[in-house]
Amino acid sequence: MNQEEARAAELISKTQIKREADDLVALGKRIADLSQDQFDGMPLTDDLRQAIVVARKLSKGGAIKRQFKYIGKLLRSTDVEGINQAIERQLDKDRAATARLHMMEQWRDKLVEQGDAALSEFLVSYPQADRQHIRQLQRKANQELGKQKPPAAARKIFQYIKELLMIS
């Protein structure tokens, strides 16, 4: 290997080292951006956890930058793959909860807008549901829509659907 090739290999490895350091800093920022519940569930060392707590409290640009560089340094000696997997599990839980919420909202809208047809379809999916109670709430929701009142009955339909899903 001549001198030029050695220099090129050295530049590539320096660039790679910088890229990896930047990736670790970015991971530290992702961890710091988690909610408190999510953060508490992360598999972090005590030093790393404390450093992230400090970073969350900082508000000045230079101090935050230095703190995240320190967090990146701590992450070098940590199981980064385990942390990434834990973050993905947390995000999957959030996505599942969001999808469930959207599904409940869609059922509520369908029950309010489509009446008996939607009720029959809903009862096929949730046979334990109380037909009379939902039908009564549907009528109230339609009356509220007609009179342009706040959608109290639609909210009650949503709460009933939520209770049903908690049971099943």
C-alpha positions in Angstrom: 0.0 0.0 0.0 1.5 3.3 -1.0 1.3 6.5 1.0 -1.7 7.9 -0.9 -3.8 4.8 -0.4 -2.9 4.8 3.3 -4.0 8.5 3.6 -7.3 7.7 1.7 -8.0 4.7 4.1 -7.3 7.0 7.1 -9.7 9.7 5.8 -12.4 7.1 5.3 -12.0 5.7 8.8 -12.0 9.2 10.3 -15.2 10.0 8.4 -16.7 6.7 9.5 -15.8 7.5 13.1 -17.4 10.9 12.9 -20.5 9.5 11.3 -20.8 6.9 14.1 -20.3 9.6 16.8 -23.0 11.6 15.1 -25.3 8.6 15.1 -24.7 8.1 18.8 -25.5 11.7 19.5 -28.7 11.4 17.5 -29.6 8.3 19.5 -29.1 10.3 22.7 -31.4 13.0 21.4 -34.1 10.3 20.5 -33.8 9.0 24.1 -34.1 12.5 25.6 -37.2 13.2 23.5 -39.1 10.2 24.9 -41.9 10.7 27.3 -41.1 10.2 31.0 -42.8 6.8 31.0 -41.0 5.6 27.9 -37.7 6.9 29.3 -38.2 5.1 32.6 -38.5 1.8 30.6 -35.2 2.2 28.7 -32.4 -0.2 29.6 -29.8 2.5 30.4 -26.8 2.6 32.7 -27.0 4.9 35.7 -24.4 7.3 34.3 -26.2 7.5 30.9 -29.6 7.9 32.6 -28.3 10.8 34.7 -26.6 12.5 31.7 -29.9 12.4 29.8 -31.8 13.8 32.8 -29.3 16.7 32.8 -29.6 17.2 29.1 -33.4 17.4 29.4 -33.0 20.3 31.9 -30.6 22.4 29.8 -31.8 25.2 27.7 -28.7 26.9 26.2 -27.3 25.8 22.9 -23.7 25.2 23.7 -24.3 23.4 26.9 -26.8 21.1 25.3 -24.4 20.4 22.5 -21.6 19.5 24.9 -24.0 17.3 27.0 -25.2 15.4 24.0 -21.5 14.8 22.9 -20.9 13.4 26.4 -24.0 11.2 26.0 -22.6 10.0 22.7 -19.4 9.1 24.4 -21.3 7.2 27.1 -23.2 5.4 24.4 -20.0 4.1 22.8 -19.6 1.7 25.7 -23.3 0.7 25.9 -25.4 -1.9 24.1 -26.8 0.4 21.5 -28.8 -2.4 19.7 -30.6 -3.1 23.0 -31.6 0.5 23.4 -32.7 0.8 19.7 -34.9 -2.3 20.2 -36.4 -0.8 23.4 -37.2 2.4 21.6 -38.9 0.5 18.8 -40.9 -1.5 21.3 -42.1 1.8 22.9 -43.0 3.2 19.5 -44.8 0.1 18.5 -46.9 0.3 21.7 -47.7 3.9 20.8 -48.6 3.0 17.2 -50.9 0.2 18.5 -52.6 2.6 20.9 -53.1 5.2 18.2 -54.5 2.6 15.7 -56.9 1.4 18.4 -58.0 4.9 19.1 -58.6 5.6 15.3 -60.6 2.3 15.1 -62.8 3.4 18.0 -63.3 6.8 16.4 -64.2 5.2 13.0 -66.8 3.0 14.7 -68.3 6.0 16.5 -68.5 8.0 13.3 -70.0 5.1 11.4 -72.6 4.4 14.1 -73.7 8.1 14.2 -73.8 8.5 10.4 -75.1 5.2 9.1 -77.6 4.2 11.8 -79.0 0.6 11.8 -76.7 -0.7 9.1 -73.6 0.2 11.1 -75.2 -1.1 14.3 -75.8 -4.5 12.7 -72.2 -4.6 11.5 -70.9 -3.5 14.9 -72.9 -6.2 16.7 -71.4 -8.8 14.5 -68.0 -7.7 15.6 -69.0 -7.1 19.2 -71.9 -9.4 20.1 -71.7 -8.5 23.8 -72.7 -4.9 23.0 -76.1 -3.6 24.2 -78.2 -3.0 21.1 -80.8 -0.8 22.8 -78.2 1.4 24.6 -76.3 2.1 21.3 -79.5 2.7 19.4 -80.7 5.2 22.0 -77.3 7.0 21.9 -77.5 7.0 18.0 -80.9 8.7 18.1 -79.6 11.3 20.6 -76.5 11.9 18.5 -78.6 12.5 15.4 -80.9 14.9 17.3 -77.8 16.8 18.5 -76.5 16.9 14.9 -79.8 18.3 13.6 -80.0 20.9 16.3 -76.3 21.7 16.0 -75.7 21.0 19.7 -72.4 19.7 21.1 -71.9 16.0 20.4 -72.5 14.7 23.9 -74.2 11.4 22.7 -71.4 10.8 20.2 -68.9 11.1 23.0 -70.9 8.6 25.0 -70.9 6.2 22.1 -67.1 6.5 22.0 -66.9 5.9 25.7 -69.1 2.8 25.4 -67.0 1.5 22.5 -63.9 2.1 24.6 -65.4 0.1 27.5 -66.3 -2.7 25.2 -62.8 -3.0 23.8 -61.3 -2.9 27.3 -63.5 -5.9 28.2 -62.8 -8.0 25.1 
